[in-house]
Amino acid sequence: MLKLEENGDSLWMRNFGGDGDDEAFSIQETNDHGFIMGGYGFASLMKTDSFGEMEWS
C-alpha cells in the first residue's frame, strides 16, 4: 500500500501479507483517514489507521 501527496510525492508505504498469494481487490478511505481493504489471503478484510499501520484484520 502506498499513500501519495497530491503532487505525487510518497507519504508512506506499507506491505501486508505473507509467503502465499495475498491480494487486496478493494480499498476505500475511511472517515478517520485510514483505509479498509477487502481481498483474499492475509488481506481478506483489514483496516489501517491514517499512517498505514494495521488496526485489525
C-alpha positions as CSV (number, residue, x, y, z in Angstrom):
1,M,0.0,0.0,0.0
2,L,1.3,3.4,-1.0
3,K,-0.1,6.8,0.1
4,L,0.9,9.8,-2.0
5,E,0.6,13.5,-1.6
6,E,-1.4,15.5,-4.2
7,N,1.8,16.3,-6.1
8,G,2.7,12.6,-6.3
9,D,5.4,12.5,-3.5
10,S,5.3,9.5,-1.3
11,L,3.9,9.9,2.3
12,W,4.4,6.3,3.4
13,M,4.5,2.7,2.0
14,R,3.4,-0.5,3.8
15,N,3.5,-4.1,2.8
16,F,1.0,-6.7,4.2
17,G,0.8,-10.4,3.6
18,G,2.9,-13.5,3.9
19,D,4.5,-16.1,1.7
20,G,1.3,-17.1,-0.2
21,D,-0.9,-15.3,-2.6
22,D,-2.4,-12.2,-0.9
23,E,-4.3,-9.6,-2.8
24,A,-6.5,-6.6,-1.9
25,F,-9.0,-6.0,-4.6
26,S,-11.0,-3.2,-3.0
27,I,-9.5,-0.3,-0.9
28,Q,-11.5,2.6,0.5
29,E,-10.6,5.5,2.7
30,T,-12.5,5.7,6.0
31,N,-13.8,8.7,7.9
32,D,-10.8,8.7,10.1
33,H,-8.5,8.9,7.1
34,G,-7.4,5.2,7.5
35,F,-8.2,2.5,4.9
36,I,-10.3,-0.6,4.8
37,M,-9.3,-3.3,2.4
38,G,-11.1,-6.5,1.1
39,G,-9.4,-9.3,-0.7
40,Y,-8.1,-12.8,-0.2
41,G,-5.3,-14.3,1.8
42,F,-3.9,-12.1,4.5
43,A,-5.8,-9.1,3.2
44,S,-9.3,-10.8,3.3
45,L,-10.6,-7.9,5.4
46,M,-8.4,-5.4,7.2
47,K,-8.3,-1.8,8.5
48,T,-5.4,0.6,8.8
49,D,-5.0,3.9,10.5
50,S,-4.1,7.1,8.7
51,F,-0.4,6.2,8.8
52,G,-0.9,2.8,7.2
53,E,-0.5,0.8,10.5
54,M,-2.9,-2.2,10.7
55,E,-5.6,-1.7,13.3
56,W,-7.4,-5.0,12.8
57,S,-7.9,-7.9,10.3
